[in-house]
């Protein structure tokens, strides 16, 4: 009986100790610029991301007010008028990297990524491609995709509508290390 209990505990500990990779300094960037107008772009270098290497499950969270703009007034308008970051302080993503296997990464590989992005309390399914490489025990994940502000209830006032792109370009760059 003791052997069965010990064996069961050993199996459970192996299952629950799956490798997780994470970062708290991931970079999430957006560009909503239109030609002939001042660039509308910002970067958030404090995105938290966790990846379960055995399943490809991935989760990310960032605080909206951590986006940094070149122009302070743009940052103020972004947080107060568009994102309402006091009411909706963070954005989250939960998804799965399809067919992901850490053992198969000997060079940069592309994988489909599917998941749910939540911004301003509104959810949108995301289907994109991620580029992943393993370098010195660090998983480097990169991706680019587009978002429509209307999908998240973001209203662009008519006075500036021509100065902001209809689709926002999102760029991700996350360097994750094994969580021990």
C-alpha positions as CSV (number, residue, x, y, z in Angstrom):
1,X,0.0,0.0,0.0
2,X,2.9,2.4,0.9
3,X,4.4,1.7,-2.6
4,X,1.2,2.6,-4.3
5,X,0.9,5.9,-2.4
6,X,4.5,6.8,-3.0
7,X,4.2,5.9,-6.7
8,X,1.0,8.0,-7.0
9,X,2.6,11.0,-5.3
10,X,5.6,10.7,-7.7
11,X,3.3,10.7,-10.8
12,X,1.3,13.6,-9.5
13,X,4.5,15.6,-8.8
14,X,5.8,14.9,-12.3
15,X,2.5,16.1,-13.8
16,X,2.3,19.3,-11.7
17,X,6.0,20.2,-12.2
18,X,5.6,20.9,-16.0
19,X,8.1,23.4,-17.3
20,X,6.8,27.0,-17.3
21,X,8.6,29.9,-19.0
22,X,7.8,33.4,-18.1
23,X,8.8,37.1,-18.4
24,X,7.7,40.3,-16.6
25,X,9.5,42.5,-19.1
26,X,7.9,41.4,-22.4
27,X,7.4,44.2,-25.0
28,X,4.0,44.9,-26.5
29,X,3.9,47.6,-29.1
30,X,1.1,49.2,-31.1
31,X,1.1,51.5,-34.0
32,X,-2.0,53.4,-35.2
33,X,-0.3,55.9,-37.4
34,X,-1.6,57.4,-40.6
35,X,0.7,58.9,-43.2
36,X,1.1,62.7,-43.1
37,X,0.1,62.9,-39.4
38,X,2.1,62.6,-36.2
39,X,2.9,59.0,-35.4
40,X,0.5,57.3,-33.0
41,X,2.5,54.6,-31.3
42,X,3.5,53.3,-27.9
43,X,5.3,50.5,-26.2
44,X,4.7,48.6,-23.0
45,X,7.8,46.9,-21.7
46,X,6.3,45.3,-18.6
47,X,4.0,42.6,-20.1
48,X,3.8,39.5,-17.9
49,X,3.7,36.3,-19.9
50,X,3.6,32.6,-18.8
51,X,4.0,29.7,-21.2
52,X,3.5,26.0,-20.3
53,X,6.1,24.3,-22.5
54,X,4.4,20.9,-22.3
55,X,1.0,22.1,-23.5
56,X,1.6,25.3,-25.4
57,X,-0.9,27.1,-23.1
58,X,0.0,30.8,-22.8
59,X,-1.3,33.7,-20.8
60,X,-0.3,37.4,-20.8
61,X,-1.3,40.4,-18.9
62,X,-0.3,44.1,-19.2
63,X,-1.4,47.3,-17.5
64,X,-2.8,49.8,-20.0
65,X,-1.2,52.8,-18.3
66,X,2.3,51.3,-18.8
67,X,2.2,52.1,-22.5
68,X,4.8,54.8,-23.1
69,X,4.3,57.4,-25.8
70,X,6.8,59.9,-27.2
71,X,4.3,62.7,-26.6
72,X,2.9,63.0,-23.0
73,X,-0.4,64.5,-24.2
74,X,-1.0,61.5,-26.4
75,X,-0.4,59.2,-23.5
76,X,-2.9,61.2,-21.4
77,X,-5.6,61.1,-24.1
78,X,-4.9,57.4,-24.7
79,X,-5.5,56.5,-21.0
80,X,-8.4,58.9,-20.3
81,X,-10.3,59.2,-23.5
82,X,-9.8,56.0,-25.4
83,X,-8.8,53.2,-23.1
84,X,-10.5,54.5,-19.8
85,X,-7.6,52.8,-18.0
86,X,-8.9,53.8,-14.5
87,X,-12.0,51.6,-15.1
88,X,-10.2,49.0,-17.3
89,X,-6.6,48.9,-16.0
90,X,-5.3,45.8,-17.7
91,X,-5.6,43.7,-20.9
92,X,-5.3,39.9,-20.8
93,X,-4.7,37.1,-23.3
94,X,-5.3,33.4,-22.8
95,X,-4.6,31.0,-25.5
96,X,-2.7,28.0,-26.9
97,X,0.2,27.7,-29.3
98,X,-1.0,24.9,-31.6
99,X,1.3,21.9,-32.1
100,X,4.0,23.4,-29.9
101,X,6.8,21.2,-28.8
102,X,9.9,22.6,-27.0
103,X,11.8,19.5,-28.1
104,X,11.3,20.4,-31.8
105,X,12.8,23.9,-31.6
106,X,16.3,23.7,-33.0
107,X,15.9,26.9,-35.0
108,X,13.2,29.6,-35.4
109,X,9.8,28.0,-36.0
110,X,6.3,29.4,-36.7
111,X,3.2,28.1,-34.9
112,X,-0.4,29.0,-35.0
113,X,-1.7,30.8,-31.9
114,X,-5.4,30.9,-30.9
115,X,-6.8,32.5,-27.9
116,X,-9.0,35.2,-26.3
117,X,-7.9,38.8,-25.9
118,X,-9.7,40.9,-23.4
119,X,-9.5,44.7,-23.6
120,X,-11.9,47.2,-21.8
121,X,-13.9,44.2,-20.6
122,X,-14.6,43.1,-24.2
123,X,-13.3,39.8,-25.6
124,X,-12.1,39.0,-29.1
125,X,-10.8,35.7,-30.5
126,X,-7.3,36.1,-31.9
127,X,-5.9,33.8,-34.6
128,X,-2.3,34.6,-35.6
129,X,1.1,33.1,-36.1
130,X,4.0,33.2,-33.6
131,X,7.7,32.8,-34.3
132,X,9.5,30.9,-31.6
133,X,13.2,30.2,-31.1
134,X,15.2,28.8,-28.2
135,X,18.4,30.6,-27.4
136,X,20.5,29.9,-24.4
137,X,17.6,28.4,-22.4
138,X,15.4,31.5,-23.3
139,X,12.3,31.1,-25.4
140,X,12.0,34.1,-27.7
141,X,8.4,34.6,-29.0
142,X,7.5,37.2,-31.6
143,X,4.2,38.0,-33.4
144,X,2.4,40.7,-35.3
145,X,-1.4,41.1,-35.8
146,X,-4.0,43.8,-36.3
147,X,-6.9,44.9,-34.1
148,X,-10.0,46.9,-34.8
149,X,-10.7,49.4,-32.0
150,X,-14.4,49.0,-32.5
151,X,-14.2,45.4,-31.4
152,X,-13.3,46.6,-27.9
153,X,-15.7,49.5,-27.7
154,X,-13.0,52.1,-28.3
155,X,-14.6,55.2,-29.8
156,X,-12.4,57.5,-31.9
157,X,-13.9,61.1,-31.9
158,X,-14.6,62.5,-35.4
159,X,-12.1,65.3,-34.8
160,X,-9.2,62.9,-34.8
161,X,-10.6,60.0,-36.8
162,X,-8.5,60.8,-39.9
163,X,-5.3,60.9,-37.8
164,X,-5.7,57.4,-36.3
165,X,-5.5,54.2,-38.4
166,X,-8.7,52.0,-38.6
167,X,-6.7,49.0,-37.7
168,X,-4.0,49.0,-35.0
169,X,-0.8,47.1,-35.6
170,X,0.3,45.0,-32.6
171,X,3.9,43.7,-32.2
172,X,4.9,41.3,-29.5
173,X,8.5,40.4,-28.4
174,X,8.8,38.2,-25.3
175,X,11.9,36.6,-24.0
176,X,10.9,34.0,-21.4
177,X,13.1,32.0,-19.0
178,X,12.2,28.9,-17.1
179,X,10.3,29.5,-14.0
180,X,12.0,27.6,-11.1
